[in-house]
Amino acid sequence: MKPEGLFGPRVLYRRLLGLSIFSAVVLLVPVVFSDPYDLELLFLCHYYVMLACSWDLLTGFTGNVSFGHAFFVGGAGFAGALLNLHLGWGPWLTLPIGGLIAALCGLVVGSFTLRLRGPYFAAVTFCFATLLYKLIMIRYEIFGGEEGLSGIDWLMETSLGNYYFSGILMLAAILFLYLLSKSSFGLILRSIGENEVASEGSGINTTFYKIVAFMISGFIAGVAGAMYGHAQMHVGPEMAHDSLSGLVIIMAVVGGMGSIIGPIIGAYLLTLANESLRFMGEFRLLIYSSAVVAIILFAPKGLLDIITRGFRRIVGQEK
């Protein structure tokens, strides 16, 4: 793809127009779907979108596959819960503080993985999440073990309030990450992903940019984790489990990595599909997994690539 295909003003305007339409739909959805069950399901979509998009900034651009995103989510979720239960701090404080704690965790992880690439990088990030999970289970007197921590103050008093709060937070995160990806910062991350050695040779401080990407990714994932804990009024060890990291990766890959927009598609599609297949009982996992494998096989660049190529054909721009 030519550079202007990624960063040209026409593409930027189209994507921003699409995000504007998407934002309007998010804000108007409760007019049609007002049932608390539907709103809770869409809240989950918002949560996963924030996780998938924040992971995409780190991995989709730099090419360093992280298997430890749950480390940020679980760390911030439990930190927010402990601050709320023991100090009485409400969501307006625990969400940003949880994000900052996750950003500091990103600084730590980034510092440990400076020289690592490929499977070594993935293994270390996986270990960080696993260590947190084991700590939660071992120190049950602090973290509650398998039962987690309950009795946390609610995010909002109603499902509608949770929906709008998470929706606005999600839209703000998407806009920030998308504009960041189109800035010089995003271009440098792409160059690191293409050839890190060449980037270093051209004078780019790749260490600095990778750590900053880790911190931004961790911050957004941490805010989402703290938000989820307050919305559920409970945090559990599953928030730090490697299955959560795996789910986030699948969402980003299915939607289309390195785009910020693709993970939105993947997060919504897989969350809604998983719920819609609930009536299939024990066959749900088989159908769900088969569909994911089929998408990855037939759309290796993600669903966003198929949608983009289809749009170009319609408007006559396909070359």
Secondary structure, 3 states (H helix, E strand, C coil): CCHHHHHCHHHHHHHHHHHHHHHHHHHHHHHHCCCHHHHHHHHHHHHHHHHHHHHHHHHHHHCCCCCCHHHHHHHHHHHHHHHHHHHCCCHHHHHHHHHHHHHHHHHHHHHHCCCCCHHHHHHHHHHHHHHHHHHHHHCHHHHCHHHCEECCCCCCCCHHHHHHHHHHHHHHHHHHHHHHHCCHHHHHHHHHHHCHHHHHHCCCCHHHHHHHHHHHHHHHHHHHHHHHHHHHCEECHHHHCHHHHHHHHHHHHHHCCCCCHHHHHHHHHHHHHHHHCHHHHHHHHHHHHHHHHHHHHHCCCCHHHHHHHHHHHHHCCCC
